[in-house]
Structure formats: structure tokens, C-alpha cells
Amino acid sequence: LNKKDLFALKAEKLGTGEKICVFEKGMTPDELRRFCLTLSENFKIAAVFNGEDGDYKYAISSKTENCAVIAKEINAKFSGRGGGKPELVQGGCAGKASEIEIFSTIC
């Protein structure tokens, strides 16, 4: 399986819905972006975090919502940096997975 097919399979297993926040390890920035875009086909807002507590890289995408607003909130709350276009943002932050997950479900 190539990465594109692997991401499609993972996304299929996660289903569909309003919001999803996924934590992964060992992804390159490009893989993080591509997986997030794949998830946003099935979810209104998709967020993928890669790394470990205290040092996460993230990608957030949506076809309908302004992701730059969400990134701004995450960056403010978790000492993050990053940005992008309304449909896709990338950056890094310093939170804990449990805190980020709770925060991402309410923003």
C-alpha cells in the first residue's frame, strides 16, 4: 500500500462526522497534511496532530470552515505557531494530547 491508500483506509475506518481530532506518530509534515486533507473529505473539520506531549505538529482542514480561526485559538491556548489558508493550516504547539483533544472538540 502506498501512503495515499493507507490514509484512505485509515480515514474510512474513522467514519464520517462533524469534527475529528487524531494523534499520530512518525509522520512527515507532508504526510500530516495529506492525511488531514483525506480526513476532511469525510468530516466537516479534521485535525491531525503528530508528535508527543509538549511538541506537536498539526494540520487542520475543512471544506466549509475557516481553519485559520481554529489555528489561532490553538496557537493562543497551547503556545503554538503556524497558519495557512482558510481551508488548510499547519503549525506546531506545546500542549498535552488530552488537553488538545478536549479543546479541539469545543472550538
C-alpha positions in Angstrom: 0.0 0.0 0.0 1.2 3.5 -0.8 0.7 6.3 1.7 -2.4 7.7 -0.2 -4.1 4.3 0.0 -3.1 3.9 3.6 -4.5 7.3 4.5 -7.8 6.5 2.7 -8.1 3.2 4.6 -7.5 4.9 8.0 -10.0 7.6 7.1 -12.6 5.0 6.1 -12.2 3.3 9.5 -12.8 6.6 11.3 -16.1 7.1 9.5 -17.8 10.5 9.0 -19.0 13.3 11.1 -18.6 16.9 12.3 -15.2 17.0 13.8 -12.3 14.6 14.3 -9.0 15.0 16.2 -6.4 12.3 15.5 -3.0 11.8 17.1 -0.3 10.1 15.1 3.4 9.4 15.4 6.2 9.4 12.8 4.5 11.4 10.1 6.4 13.9 7.9 4.9 17.4 7.5 3.7 16.4 4.0 2.1 13.1 5.3 0.4 15.1 8.1 -1.0 17.5 5.6 -2.1 14.8 3.2 -3.8 12.6 5.9 -5.6 15.7 7.2 -6.9 16.6 3.7 -8.1 13.0 3.3 -10.0 13.1 6.6 -11.6 16.4 5.6 -13.4 14.6 2.8 -15.5 12.8 5.5 -15.5 15.3 8.3 -16.6 19.0 8.5 -13.3 19.8 10.4 -10.3 17.5 10.6 -7.3 18.0 12.9 -4.3 15.7 12.9 -1.5 16.1 15.4 1.9 14.4 15.1 4.4 14.1 17.9 4.3 13.7 21.6 3.1 15.7 24.6 4.8 19.1 24.7 5.8 19.0 21.0 3.1 18.5 18.4 3.0 19.5 14.7 -0.5 19.9 13.4 -2.6 20.2 10.3 -6.3 21.3 10.3 -8.5 21.3 7.3 -12.1 21.9 6.3 -14.1 22.5 3.1 -16.6 24.8 4.9 -15.0 26.3 8.0 -12.1 28.9 8.3 -9.3 26.8 9.7 -7.1 29.9 10.3 -9.5 30.9 13.1 -9.2 27.5 14.7 -5.4 27.6 14.4 -5.3 31.0 16.0 -7.2 29.6 19.0 -5.0 26.5 19.3 -1.8 28.7 19.0 -3.0 31.0 21.7 -4.0 28.2 24.1 -1.0 25.9 23.5 1.9 28.3 22.8 1.7 27.4 19.1 2.8 28.9 15.8 1.5 28.4 12.3 -1.1 29.4 9.8 -2.1 28.9 6.3 -5.2 29.3 4.1 -8.8 29.1 5.4 -9.1 25.5 4.1 -5.8 24.2 5.5 -3.5 25.4 8.2 -0.3 23.8 9.6 1.8 24.6 12.7 3.1 23.4 15.9 2.1 23.6 19.6 3.2 22.5 23.1 0.1 21.0 24.7 -0.8 17.6 26.1 -2.8 15.2 23.9 -5.7 15.1 26.4 -5.9 18.9 26.7 -5.7 19.4 22.9 -8.4 16.8 22.3 -10.8 18.4 24.7 -10.1 21.8 23.4 -10.5 20.8 19.7 -13.9 19.4 20.3 -15.2 22.7 21.6 -13.6 25.1 19.1 
